[in-house]
Amino acid sequence: MKNLARRIDAALPQTQCTRCGYPDCAQYAQAIAQGEAEINQCPPGGREGIQRLASITGQPVKPLNTHFGIEGALTVAVIDEDWCIGCTLCIKACPTDAILGSNKQMHTVIEPYCTGCELCIPVCPVDCISLDTVSENRTGWQAWSEAQAGQAKKRYIQRTQRLKRESVAQDVALEAKARMKLADLEAHSLHTDTDTLNKKREVIAAALERARSRRGQQRP
């Protein structure tokens, strides 16, 4: 099953657009391998993508399910820098780290890394992101290359790993702060009542235990 899922994943365009109904291409591939999803739910792959998946799974070719979208040309996001307010919401939404910028600073799209996933558009509060077609009349896999798919997958994996490292680092920092307060709660609290301080100790200790348990679950 794992090998089948890997083969299916390798046949997907890796836009990570979530249009298939799954969080990323890998989870869609896993769902197909387990018989939980159809092979015609990937608009970026289009008809050729369905043919690839049919060949791998042995299922018959079927039309793209338009509930998930339609096959189209490759697009890239463009930010109107005159209207961008630097909220960073598009940066957080981009699955391939294709948007450059920082808080309250103008953002810009790194075109070669954009997969046209469109995930940045609905989160923009000032509607300053549009899409430019870059493949003329070519659609699906005719508008997308194996090299682009490989690059998108690599950048998505790198982003996922970075976010995980940042989350762990933040948890460790918060835990260290909590332990410091717990060690000398009286000095870090406005309260002096013994019962109140004991309740705070219990709350902090319980939070630390949850953090320890969560870290244990995250280990491979």
Buried (B, 14 or more C-beta within 10 A) or exposed (E): EEEBBBBBBBBBBBBBBBBBBBEBBBBBBBBBBEEEBBBBBBBBBBBBBBBBBBEBBEBEEEEBBEEBBEBBBBBBBBBEEEEBBEBBBBBEBBBBBBBBBEEEEBBBBBEEBBBBBBBBBEBBEEEBBEBEBBBEEEBBBBBBEEEBBEBBBEBBBEBBEEEEEEEEEEBEEEBEEBEEBBEEBEEEBEEEEEEEBEEBBEEBEEBBEEBEEEEEEEEE
